[in-house]
Amino acid sequence: MQTAIVGIGCFWVESKFKDLKGVISTEVGYCGGNTSETNYEMVCQGKCDSAEVIKINFDEEMLDYKDLLRFVFSSHDPTTLNRQGPDVGRQYRSEIFFMNDNQKKEAEIVRGEFNKKFNGGVVTKISKVSNYKKAEEYHQKYYQKKGVL
């Protein structure tokens, strides 16, 4: 099993990954801020600089990390800074958080592919995982709990 952590806007879109072959589980959380002691209120108020993220556990024999990232890049707009659709703020930034040097290298390759496709307009950051914290339970599987999916 391997883990990927990605910021693609509001973390409630975690449901995009539920039917992707090879995905074992997902959870939503916060990552990349200046403290691991964060919560939704702090994130929304910009007090910790964390991004809303989706943590994806996947079987690398069924789903290649680069293919997962290609899905990630295709599932949001990687050319908008600190925004996805109506959601505006630094917590909605496009960011790939890597766990090791291999993930970093592969993320750079995939970002390069999409940057070429978008004529140099990709703003997605690639950063080392820092200060990850699982989000509050009411955010987990939010759309499923609300009967949207």
LINNORLIN-V588937 format. One record per backbone hydrogen bond with DSSP energy under -1.0 kcal/mol. NH is the residue of the N-H (numbers start at 1). CO is the residue of the C=O. If there is no record, write none. Layout:
nh = <NH/NH>
co = <CO/CO>
This chain:
nh = <2/4/6/7/13/14/16/17/18/20/23/24/25/27/29/30/31/32/34/38/43/44/45/46/47/51/52/53/54/55/56/57/58/59/62/63/68/69/70/71/72/73/74/75/80/84/87/89/92/93/95/96/97/98/104/105/106/107/108/109/110/111/112/113/114/115/116/117/118/119/120/121/123/125/127/129/133/135/139/140/142/145/146/147/148>
co = <58/56/54/95/10/11/13/14/15/17/20/57/57/55/53/133/51/130/48/36/39/40/41/43/42/31/91/29/6/27/4/25/2/22/59/59/64/65/66/67/68/69/70/71/77/87/84/82/89/90/7/125/5/127/100/101/102/103/104/105/106/107/108/109/110/111/112/113/114/116/115/118/78/94/96/98/30/28/136/137/139/141/142/144/143>
